[in-house]
């Protein structure tokens, strides 16, 4: 049984933006019945501003495929096409509070469907990774170009990860050697590029930041404080200032200052290095 | 929430009578049946009684049974013993739809030990072609291993007939009967079956105990070598509570075998026909004529099995799927693919497997809830719109 996050369950049991969009001006399709999952994405894009006014989906697939589709539509609605194109499969997984590693290909499917829809809208040829490139995995129809991209974008180093992200190699296994050599080749290229270029992360939006801070507080910080009878609550985020209110025993604790710096270092480590924690009266 | 458990081919509940029979051996009567003192030695009599009860269910004599740790050990023991005692023969005949306990062992023997494996195909109903069976079993065949009942579809194979063919060619016959024992009547002494594997936890005994039938006179080479237990055929101190539990479970199975074939079959049929009547584009995978009374494998086109299971789970209904996404692998069920079930249905196939503990009310509940789940998932799916009536797309 898969361990799905609450967010995945929420988007699976009550998916958002379901169905076809009659006045869609961009449609992207990926996957097939044979592969076991498929996503059809409908977009309504404002031709003047290129803002995504509405997004709907139809998905055939497992729980995480449906949740990833629902998450994708929520993430891109209201953004401009260029903003939304920056969303990676990892962003979709993060939005869902993580996916089991074997299910990462569901987030890749979301990203690919959006890129296909945009290519169609802009009159560009559909992303041809599927058609050009050399077919590596015959069982799931995955080309070397697709494998190169996920290896690059997700900093992948093992065959198992490639399978988790693209399904390639998950069938008969005849392509395993070929996949290994592609991984080695791309990692060689990555090592030669300047480290900054590879590692730089795009700045998070405020919403992403708040979600991430909340997740770290729930998973890492609050359980620690609660053990000692204390607690903390996120009040607001202003730029990089994280405003928190201490609760329980923390309010009267002489080492409240220590607690504050502990929270700060956790958030710096796990969310963003330039966050500052400030205590406010809650 | 009450759980409606329709996954009895995966595992079963321990019957209350079985637990009761086991309890003394988990508490006061912890002795070793091999001991010379009566505190331990008296336990040997209970092990012997359990062996008699199991022999009664199979229609064999107690000396022909050894207790093991489960179905997989029994399968390995039988096949490896057959190969070891027939060194001049280097071929195995088995089917493409075996349980991994046999399938992967045979693949392994082919790959690393140089045996030739003749894989028997199945047709779209999951049935064997007896002409192919006859042509594949030759005087080079050491062992024929054919499951009695398929775990995914419940389809039954004519193992007694196949055993006759093996006998004619001087090959040994093994059957993985893990899903069949206790569900259909058996009288092994009148057959040419040499080995039969069974597992306790599929018939309301606990996990971790199983047995292997070895026909009297069949040459045998042990798998686990150690002490003199099981008449020198399997080392290791006996799993006394498990063995006593399996004996009691066998007695209950024999007592209930008519109910299994009447009431459980009726429940299964009602479930199946109820689902087929209320859900369009649904199909039964596997022969409905040659099938266990407790199993139905139903394919719902244009939806995916894991999504169905998750929503069923939310309603407290337990079943299994042959979908790729429910296993660690990406490939859907090897059984359904061997049967040539179309991809449109293979991903959305659900196995319901009942037991004598299921009730009419439970089946009614599932027949009410499942159509809603399938309709909802179809309303999300990009496929099948042209094939389905508009009624089921609206939600």
Contacts between the chains, C-beta under 8 A, distances in Angstrom:
chain1	res1	chain2	res2	distance
A	2	B	306	7.9
A	12	B	307	7.4
A	12	B	310	6.5
A	13	B	311	7.6
A	13	B	314	6.7
A	15	B	380	6.7
A	18	B	379	7.1
A	18	B	380	5.7
A	19	B	379	7.5
A	29	B	382	7.4
A	33	B	302	7.6
A	33	B	343	5.3
A	33	B	344	5.4
A	33	B	347	7.3
A	33	B	383	5.8
A	34	B	343	4.4
A	36	B	304	6.5
A	36	B	323	6.9
A	36	B	324	4.9
A	36	B	325	6.2
A	36	B	330	7.4
A	36	B	332	6.7
A	36	B	347	5.0
A	37	B	304	6.8
A	37	B	325	7.6
A	38	B	382	6.0
A	38	B	383	7.1
A	39	B	382	7.5
A	40	B	382	4.0
A	57	B	380	8.0
A	58	B	380	6.2
A	58	B	381	6.2
A	58	B	382	3.8
A	59	B	380	5.6
A	59	B	381	7.0
A	59	B	382	7.1
A	60	B	302	6.5
A	60	B	303	6.9
A	60	B	304	6.0
A	60	B	380	7.7
A	60	B	381	4.3
A	60	B	382	6.0
A	60	B	383	5.4
A	61	B	304	5.1
A	61	B	307	6.9
A	61	B	325	7.4
A	62	B	304	5.3
A	62	B	305	7.9
A	62	B	306	3.8
A	62	B	307	5.5
A	62	B	323	7.3
A	62	B	325	3.7
A	62	B	326	7.9
A	63	B	306	5.8
A	63	B	307	5.5
A	63	B	310	4.7
A	65	B	304	7.4
A	65	B	307	7.9
A	65	B	325	8.0
A	66	B	307	6.2
A	66	B	380	6.3
A	102	B	328	6.6
A	139	B	331	7.6
A	140	B	330	7.1
A	163	B	330	7.1
A	167	B	330	5.2
A	170	B	329	6.5
A	170	B	330	3.3
A	170	B	331	6.9
A	171	B	330	6.6
A	171	B	331	5.7
